[in-house]
Amino acid sequence: MKKVVEVMNMREIVITYGQTESSPGITTSRTDDPLELRVSTVGPALPGVEMKIVDPETGKDVSSGIQGEICARGYNIMKGYYKMPEATAAAIDQDCWLHTGDLGVMDDNGYLKITGRLKDMIIRGGENIYPREIEEFLYTHSAVKDVQVVGVPSVKYGEEVMAFIQLKEGQSVTEEELKEYCQGQIARYKIPRYIAFIDSYPITASGKIQKYKLRQMAIEMLDLQDVAKIETA
């Protein structure tokens, strides 16, 4: 964003967040917002749109600054998935709130920061781990170009953390060095148990990374096919 402003002179560029089910916008930053706010949040709700953050487990609203699932309500929300009443009921509750499946934090001024995807959450020994937090930290390593974190099956903990990492051209780093880099910087249980270096990620036609395929790749790489068959609560 900063390069677009400086190099391309697009000084009023903003970010919009939403999904197809919300036609497709929910929030947008403002052209007169400070640049730091425009690059660190996706702005407040669009006019005529309500937004709230709820606890994924209880469904209750959470206070500003607390992470939870992003919900939206308004004229922009779809009526439902075509001939899929069960899927519609799972996405839109009785009070017409769309449950996006995205995780976020809203500040006191209503500005939203995206923090992850609910379905990507890893549960390791009862601890909830959000891949986005680990990814953002690993991005700070000078050799890391890109990183995607997924959960892989574990007999002892239910799931373990695995990081697929792309390195910058000409850079090198070992699995042990990356784990050492994490020590004392993120919680011990969030440090990736497994690290794999990869040249490219599996993506959809629209360019979205397919994490479920990374998980499948991890299961094969680590020979965890039998563990993956174990059902957990």
Secondary structure, DSSP 8 states (H G I E B T S, - for coil): -HHHHHHH--TT---EEE-GGGSSEEEE--TTS-HHHHHH---SB-TTEEEEEE-TTT--B--TT--EEEEEEETTS-S-STT-HHHHHHHB-TT--EEEEEEEEE-TTS-EEEEEEGGG-EEETTEEE-HHHHHHHHTTSTTEEEEEEEEEEETTTEEEEEEEEEE-TT----HHHHHHHHTTTS-GGGS-SEEEE-S---B-TTS-B-HHHHHHHHHHHTT-HHHHTS---
